[in-house]
Amino acid sequence: LANLANIIDNNSKKGKSVPTIPKMPLTICLLGKPYAGKKTQAEMLQKRFGVVPLTLRKLIEEAVAAASKEGDEQEESPEKKEDTRILVEMGSKIKDVLSSGGTVDDEMAVDLILAAISRLKRKVDEEKRRAGEQNQNEDD
């Protein structure tokens, strides 16, 4: 992947035609043994292309942290409240499983990932909406 990125980068600097990236979500899954460099590659992709890395470890930590501070009430939009509720619910289940010595099963992992993707999509949509409103205000 890094070689492909370098080829594209070098070709664009030389004035050669560069393949266009389609206007659709880019999903990259990095697989490998522990300490194979997945996190390093994800960080490079984030810096170079602005992709958002999702790691199961980070998602589990966020869910457990949300479950631990469940009582903290903040003023949030209905969508954000629902996201928080789902995260707290998943975090409570994960916390129970981990405290009893178990591991996070595939179903819980997939649920965490899908919830994170949903939150990211909502965030991107909100940013686009705000940018559109700002452009509209500038045109007036």
N, C-alpha and C positions, 0 to 999 in steps of 0.2 A: 504494500500500500504506500509506504514511504517512497519507494522507487517510482511508482506511478505519479505521486504528487510532484516529485522532482522533475520527472519528464515533462509534465504539464507546465510546471513553472519555467523550466528552461526553454521550452518551445514558445511560450508566450513572450519571453524576453528576447528571443530571436526573431520575433515577428511572424512565426508560423501560426497556422490556424490551430486553435485549441478547442477541444470538444466542449460544447456548452453543457452546463449542469442543468438538468431538467428542473422545472419549478415544482418539485414534489419533495416530500420529506426524504431525507437521506438516512438510511438505517444501516449501521455497520455493527456487526457483532464480532468482538474479539475473543477468541477462544485459545486456551493454552493452559499448560501446567502452572502450578503456583510458582511465582517469581520468574515467569517467562518474559515479562516486560509488557503485559497487557495495559497496565496503568500508565506506563511511560508512553506507549503508543497512543493511548486515549488522550493524554495531556498534549501530545504533539498535534493530534488531529484537532483538538479544541483550539489551540493557539493558531493553527494554520487555516482552518476552515470554519471555526466558530461552532462546531458541533457541541452538543451538550452530552458529556459522558454520564452514563447511569451505571453505577456499580451496585450490585446487590448488597454488599456490605454497608455502603452509605445509606441505601434505602432502608435497610433493617435498623440501622442506628437512628435515622430520622423518625421512623415509626415508633420505636421504643421510647425515644425522647418525647415524642408527642403524647404517648400514653402516660408517661411519668408526670407531665405537666398539664394533665387533662383539665384541671380546674381553672386554669388561666383564661379569663374571658376577655376578649378584645372585640372591638367593633370591626366586623368583617362583612363583606358582601355575602349574599346567600350561597353563591358558588363556592367561595372560600370556606364558609362554614361547613358546607357539605364535604369538601375536600378534607378539612380538618377532622370532621367526624369519622370519615372513612379511615384516615390515617391513624387516629386514636384507637379505633376498633381493631384494625390490623395489628397495631403496636401492642395492644393488650394481649391478643392471641399469641403473638410472637414472644412477648415477654414471658407468658406462662409456659410456653413450650421450652424456651431456653432455660428458664429457671428450674425446670424439672429435668434438665440434662438432655433434652431432645434437640433436634435440628430443624431448621426451617424446611418444610417440604416443598415440592415443586409447585403445588397449587398456591401456596402462600407467596412463593417467589414471583410467580406469574401475576398474581393479584397486585403485588407491590409495584411491579414494573408497569402494568397497565394503568394503575392509578397515577404513577409518576408521569407517564406519557400524556395522560389526560390533563394533568395539571400544567405540563409544559405547553400543550396545545392551547389550553385556555389562556395562558399567559401570552403566548405569541399572538393569538387572536385579539386580546385586549390591547397589546402594544400597537398592532395594526390599526385598530379602531381609533386609538388615541392619536396616532400619526395622521390618519385621515381627517380627524376633527381639527387637528392643528393646521394641516394644509388648507382645509376649508376656511378656517379663521384667517389665515394669511391671505387668501384670495379675496376675502371680503373687504 
